[in-house]
Amino acid sequence: MGLLGELLLLPAAPLRGTAWVLRQVVAEAERQYYDPAAVQRELARLNERLEAGEIDEEEFDRREDELLDRLEKGPRTT
């Protein structure tokens, strides 16, 4: 793309910049969400809540399945 093309796209620069920032934020959020260490911490906390009687066995099983699915799936790759 030459100089003319760049000049025509100049008004869209803030929008392109915002889109880039949003992509970076989403990528980091996914990285943290699927981080195995974070999932392990959540599993440990879930077990503590079960032992303390804060949640019942059914709730524990449901949440544990969700966390294990996160570990299995991992972040999507694009």
Buried (B, 14 or more C-beta within 10 A) or exposed (E): EEEEEEEEEEEEEEEEEEEEEEEEEEEEEEEEEBBEEBBEEBBEEBEEBBEEEEBEEEEBEEBBEEBEEBEEEEBEEE
